[in-house]
């Protein structure tokens, strides 16, 4: 995962007790874990609540995150995927991705020993605008 300056600052502030960063905890955790795992995509291994979903999707676009791997196996997965699809993140396949919490206290874990878990891979694809009848403009 490429470094994103604003997210790096938010993580630093969170650990220093800087209070609310205005960024969803789902984004901060997914970003931190993806950086620690050295993945090229944002990995999500937890469920995203409906309350957080819109802001999280706004953050993905704001930070230029184009590839997402979802390895969470929640019962509300279809609703989650539908929300991603509506915002331009389309299913491109599946892959095995590294999982396992690395976080603040576990940074000494060997990344090569992380378990692999099946994930749904999504990629942002800008779509042409549509008229009110659903036709391309």
Contact map, one row per residue, 1 for C-alpha under 8 A:
11100000000000000000000000000010011001111100000000000000000000000000000000000000000000000000000000000000000000000000000000000000000000000
11110000000000000000000000000000001000010000000000000000000000000000000000000000000000000000000000000000000000000000000000000000000000000
11111001000000000000000000000000001000000000000000000000000000000000000000000000000000000000000000000000000000000000000000000000000000000
01111111000000000000000000000000000000000000000000000000000000100000000000000000000000000000000000000000000000000000000000000000000000000
00111111100000000000000000000000000000000000000000000000000000000000000000000000000000000000000000000000000000000000000000000000000000000
00011111110000000000000000000000000000000000000000000000000000000000000000000000000000000000000000000000000000000000000000000000000000000
00011111111000000000000000010010000000000000000000000000000000000000000000000000000000000000000000000000000000000000000000000000000000000
00111111111100000000000000000000000000000000000000000000000000000000000000000000000000000000000000000000000000000000000000000000000000000
00001111111110000000000000000000000000000000000000000000000000000000000000000000000000000000000000000000000000000000000000000000000000000
00000111111111000000101000010000000000000000000000000000000000000000000000000000000000000000000000000000000000000000000000000000000000000
00000011111111100000000000010001000000000000000000000000000000000000000000000000000000000000000000000000000000000000000000000000000000000
00000001111111110000000000000000000000000000000000000000000000000000000000000000000000000000000000000000000000000000000000000000000000000
00000000111111111110100000000000000000000000000000000000000000000000000000000000000000000000000000000000000000000000000000000000000000000
00000000011111111111100000000000000000000000000000000000000000000000000000000000000000000000000000000000000000000000000000000000000000000
00000000001111111100000000000000000000000000000000000000000000000000000000000000000000000000000000000000000000000000000000000000000000000
00000000000111111100000000000000000000000000000000000000000000000000000000000000000000000000000000000000000000000000000000000000000000000
00000000000011111110000000000000000000000000000000000000000000000000000000000000000000000000000000000000000000000000000000000000000000000
00000000000011111111100000000000000000000000000000000000000000000000000000000000000000000000000000000000000000000000000000000000000000000
00000000000011001111100000000000000000000000000000000000000000000000000000000000000000000000000000000000000000000000000000000000000000000
00000000000001000111111000000000000000000000000000000000000000000000000000000000000000000000000000000000000000000000000000000000000000000
00000000010011000111111000000000000000000000000000000000000000000000000000000000000000000000000000000000000000000000000000000000000000000
00000000000000000001111100000000000000000000000000000000000000000000000000000000000000000000000000000000000000000000000000000000000000000
00000000010000000001111110110000000000000000000000000000001000000000000000000000000000000000000000000000000000000000000000000000000000000
00000000000000000000011111110000000000000000000000010011000000000000000000000000000000000000000000000000000000000000000000000000000000000
00000000000000000000001111111000000000000000000000000000000000000000000000000000000000000000000000000000000000000000000000000000000000000
00000000000000000000000111111100000000000000010100000001000000000000000000000000000000000000000000000000000000000000000000000000000000000
00000000000000000000001111111110000000000000000000000001001000000000000000000000000000000000000000000000000000000000000000000000000000000
00000010011000000000001111111111000000000000000000000000000000000000000000000000000000000000000000000000000000000000000000000000000000000
00000000000000000000000011111111100000000000000000000000000000000000000000000000000000000000000000000010000000000000000000000000000000000
00000000000000000000000001111111110000000111100000000000000000000000000000000000000000000000000000000000000000000000000000000000000000000
10000010000000000000000000111111111000000110000000000000000000000000000000000000000000000000000000000000000000000000000000000000000000000
00000000001000000000000000011111111100000000000000000000000000000000000000000000000000000000000000000010000000000000000000000000000000000
00000000000000000000000000001111111110000010000000000000000000000000000000000000000000000000000000001110000000000000000000000000000000000
10000000000000000000000000000111111111111110000000000000000000000000000000000000000000000000000000000000000000000000000000000000000000000
11100000000000000000000000000011111111100000000000000000000000000000000000000000000000000000000000000000000000000000000000000000000000000
00000000000000000000000000000001111111000000000000000000000000000000000000000000000000000000000000000110001000100000000000000000000000000
00000000000000000000000000000000111111100000000000000000000000000000000000000000000000000000000001000100000000100000000000000000000000000
10000000000000000000000000000000011111110000000000000000000000000000000000000000000000000000000000000000000000000000000000000000000000000
10000000000000000000000000000000011011111110000000000000000000000000000000000000000000000000000000000000000000000000000000000000000000000
11000000000000000000000000000000010001111100000000000000000000000010000000000000000000000000000000000000000000000000000000000000000000000
10000000000000000000000000000000010000111110000000000000000000001111100000000000000000000000000000000000000000000000000000000000000000000
10000000000000000000000000000110010000111111000000000000000000001011100000000000000000000000000000000000000000000000000000000000000000000
00000000000000000000000000000110110000101111100000000000000000000001111000000000000000000000000000000000000000000000000000000000000000000
00000000000000000000000000000100000000000111111000000000000000000001111100000000000000000000000000000000000000000000000000000000000000000
00000000000000000000000000000100000000000011111000000000000000000000011110000000000000000000000000100000000000000000000000000000000000000
00000000000000000000000001000000000000000001111100000000000000000000001100000000000000000000000000000000000000000000000000000000000000000
00000000000000000000000000000000000000000001111110000000000000000000000101000000000000000000000000000000000000000000000000000000000000000
00000000000000000000000001000000000000000000011111011000000000000000000000000001000000000000000000000000000000000000000000000000000000000
00000000000000000000000000000000000000000000001111111000000000000000000000000000000000000000000000000000000000000000000000000000000000000
00000000000000000000000000000000000000000000000111111100000000000000000000000000000000000000000000000000000000000000000000000000000000000
00000000000000000000000000000000000000000000000011111100000000000000000000000000000000000000000000000000000000000000000000000000000000000
00000000000000000000000100000000000000000000000111111111000000000000000000000000000000000000000000000000000000000000000000000000000000000
00000000000000000000000000000000000000000000000111111111100000000000000000000000001000000000000000000000000000000000000000000000000000000
00000000000000000000000000000000000000000000000001111111110000000000000000000000000000000000000000000000000000000000000000000000000000000
00000000000000000000000100000000000000000000000000011111111000000000000000000000000000000000000000000000000000000000000000000000000000000
00000000000000000000000101100000000000000000000000011111111100000000000000000000000000000000000000000000000000000000000000000000000000000
00000000000000000000000000000000000000000000000000001111111110000000000000000000000100100000000000000000000000000000000000000000000000000
00000000000000000000000000000000000000000000000000000111111111000000000000000000000000000000000000000000000000000000000000000000000000000
00000000000000000000001000100000000000000000000000000011111111100000000000000000000000000000000000000000000000000000000000000000000000000
00000000000000000000000000000000000000000000000000000001111111111100000000000000000000000000000000000000000000000000000000000000000000000
00000000000000000000000000000000000000000000000000000000111111111100000000000000000000000000000000000000000000000000000000000000000000000
00000000000000000000000000000000000000000000000000000000011111111000000000000000000000000000000000000000000000000000000000000000000000000
00010000000000000000000000000000000000000000000000000000001111111000000000000000000000000000000000000000000000000000000000000000000000000
00000000000000000000000000000000000000000000000000000000000111111100000000000000000000000000000000000000000000000000000000000000000000000
00000000000000000000000000000000000000001100000000000000000111111111000000000000000000000000000000000000000000000000000000010000000000000
00000000000000000000000000000000000000001000000000000000000110011111000000000000000000001000000000000000000000000000000000110000000000000
00000000000000000000000000000000000000011100000000000000000000001111100000000000000000000000000000000000000000000000000011110000000000000
00000000000000000000000000000000000000001111000000000000000000001111110000000000000000000000000000000000000000000000000011100000000000000
00000000000000000000000000000000000000001111000000000000000000000011111000000000000000000000000010000000000000000000001111000000000000000
00000000000000000000000000000000000000000011100000000000000000000001111100000000000000000000000000000000000000000000001111000000000000000
00000000000000000000000000000000000000000011110000000000000000000000111110000000000000000000000010000000000000000000111100000000000000000
00000000000000000000000000000000000000000001111000000000000000000000011111001000000000000000000000000000000000000000001000000000000000000
00000000000000000000000000000000000000000000100000000000000000000000001111101000000000000000000000000000000000000000000000000000000000000
00000000000000000000000000000000000000000000001000000000000000000000000111111000000000000000000000000000000000000000000000000000000000000
00000000000000000000000000000000000000000000000000000000000000000000000011111100000000000000000000000000000000000000000000000000000000000
00000000000000000000000000000000000000000000000000000000000000000000000001111111000000000000000000000000000000000000000000000000000000000
00000000000000000000000000000000000000000000000000000000000000000000000111111111100000000000000000000000000000000000000000000000000000000
00000000000000000000000000000000000000000000000000000000000000000000000000111111110000000000000000000000000000000000000000000000000000000
00000000000000000000000000000000000000000000000000000000000000000000000000011111111000000000000000000000000000000000000000000000000000000
00000000000000000000000000000000000000000000000100000000000000000000000000011111111100000000000000000000000000000000000000000000000000000
00000000000000000000000000000000000000000000000000000000000000000000000000001111111110000000000000000000000000000000000000000000000000000
00000000000000000000000000000000000000000000000000000000000000000000000000000111111111000000000000000000000000000000000000000000000000000
00000000000000000000000000000000000000000000000000001000000000000000000000000011111111100000000000000000000000000000000000000000000000000
00000000000000000000000000000000000000000000000000000000100000000000000000000001111111111100000000000000000000000000000000000000000000000
00000000000000000000000000000000000000000000000000000000000000000000000000000000111111111110000000000000000000000000000000000000000000000
00000000000000000000000000000000000000000000000000000000000000000000000000000000011111111000000000000000000000000000000000000000000000000
00000000000000000000000000000000000000000000000000000000100000000000000000000000001111111000000000000000000000000000000000000000000000000
00000000000000000000000000000000000000000000000000000000000000000000000000000000000111111100000000000000000000000000000000111110000000000
00000000000000000000000000000000000000000000000000000000000000000100000000000000000111111110000000000000000000000000000001111000000000000
00000000000000000000000000000000000000000000000000000000000000000000000000000000000110011111000000000000000000000000000001111000000000000
00000000000000000000000000000000000000000000000000000000000000000000000000000000000010001111100000000000000000000000000111100000000000000
00000000000000000000000000000000000000000000000000000000000000000000000000000000000000000111110000000000000000000000000111100000000000000
00000000000000000000000000000000000000000000000000000000000000000000000000000000000000000011111000000000000000000000000111000000000000000
00000000000000000000000000000000000000000000000000000000000000000000000000000000000000000001111100000000000000000000011110000000000000000
00000000000000000000000000000000000000000000000000000000000000000000000000000000000000000000111110000000000000000000011110000000000000000
00000000000000000000000000000000000000000000000000000000000000000000000000000000000000000000011111000000000000000001111000000000000000000
00000000000000000000000000000000000000000000000000000000000000000000101000000000000000000000001111100000000000000001111000000000000000000
00000000000000000000000000000000000010000000000000000000000000000000000000000000000000000000000111110000000000000111100000000000000000000
00000000000000000000000000000000000000000000100000000000000000000000000000000000000000000000000011111000000000000111100000000000000000000
00000000000000000000000000000000000000000000000000000000000000000000000000000000000000000000000001111100000000000110000000000000000000000
00000000000000000000000000000000100000000000000000000000000000000000000000000000000000000000000000111110010000000000000000000000000000000
00000000000000000000000000000000100110000000000000000000000000000000000000000000000000000000000000011111111010000000000000000000000000000
00000000000000000000000000001001100100000000000000000000000000000000000000000000000000000000000000001111111000000000000000000000000000000
00000000000000000000000000000000000000000000000000000000000000000000000000000000000000000000000000000111111000000000000000000000000000000
00000000000000000000000000000000000000000000000000000000000000000000000000000000000000000000000000000111111000000000000000000000000000000
00000000000000000000000000000000000000000000000000000000000000000000000000000000000000000000000000001111111110000000000000000000000000000
00000000000000000000000000000000000100000000000000000000000000000000000000000000000000000000000000000111111110000000000000000000000000000
00000000000000000000000000000000000000000000000000000000000000000000000000000000000000000000000000000000011111000000000000000000000000000
00000000000000000000000000000000000000000000000000000000000000000000000000000000000000000000000000000100011111101000000000000000000000000
00000000000000000000000000000000000000000000000000000000000000000000000000000000000000000000000000000000000111111100000000000000000000000
00000000000000000000000000000000000110000000000000000000000000000000000000000000000000000000000000000000000011111100000000000000000000000
00000000000000000000000000000000000000000000000000000000000000000000000000000000000000000000000000000000000001111100000000000000000000000
00000000000000000000000000000000000000000000000000000000000000000000000000000000000000000000000000000000000011111110000000000000000000000
00000000000000000000000000000000000000000000000000000000000000000000000000000000000000000000000001110000000001111111000000000000000000000
00000000000000000000000000000000000000000000000000000000000000000000000000000000000000000000000001110000000000001111100000000000000000000
00000000000000000000000000000000000000000000000000000000000000000000000000000000000000000000000111100000000000000111110000000000000000000
00000000000000000000000000000000000000000000000000000000000000000000001000000000000000000000000111100000000000000011111000000000000000000
00000000000000000000000000000000000000000000000000000000000000000000001000000000000000000000011110000000000000000001111100000000000000000
00000000000000000000000000000000000000000000000000000000000000000000111100000000000000000000011110000000000000000000111110000000000000000
00000000000000000000000000000000000000000000000000000000000000000000111000000000000000000011111000000000000000000000011111000000000000000
00000000000000000000000000000000000000000000000000000000000000000011110000000000000000000011111000000000000000000000001111100000000000000
00000000000000000000000000000000000000000000000000000000000000000011110000000000000000001111100000000000000000000000000111110000000000000
00000000000000000000000000000000000000000000000000000000000000000111000000000000000000011111000000000000000000000000000011111000000000000
00000000000000000000000000000000000000000000000000000000000000001110000000000000000000011100000000000000000000000000000001111100000000000
00000000000000000000000000000000000000000000000000000000000000000000000000000000000000011100000000000000000000000000000000111110000000000
00000000000000000000000000000000000000000000000000000000000000000000000000000000000000010000000000000000000000000000000000011111000000000
00000000000000000000000000000000000000000000000000000000000000000000000000000000000000010000000000000000000000000000000000001111100000000
00000000000000000000000000000000000000000000000000000000000000000000000000000000000000000000000000000000000000000000000000000111110000011
00000000000000000000000000000000000000000000000000000000000000000000000000000000000000000000000000000000000000000000000000000011111000011
00000000000000000000000000000000000000000000000000000000000000000000000000000000000000000000000000000000000000000000000000000001111111111
00000000000000000000000000000000000000000000000000000000000000000000000000000000000000000000000000000000000000000000000000000000111111111
00000000000000000000000000000000000000000000000000000000000000000000000000000000000000000000000000000000000000000000000000000000011111100
00000000000000000000000000000000000000000000000000000000000000000000000000000000000000000000000000000000000000000000000000000000011111100
00000000000000000000000000000000000000000000000000000000000000000000000000000000000000000000000000000000000000000000000000000000011111110
00000000000000000000000000000000000000000000000000000000000000000000000000000000000000000000000000000000000000000000000000000000011111111
00000000000000000000000000000000000000000000000000000000000000000000000000000000000000000000000000000000000000000000000000000001111001111
00000000000000000000000000000000000000000000000000000000000000000000000000000000000000000000000000000000000000000000000000000001111000111
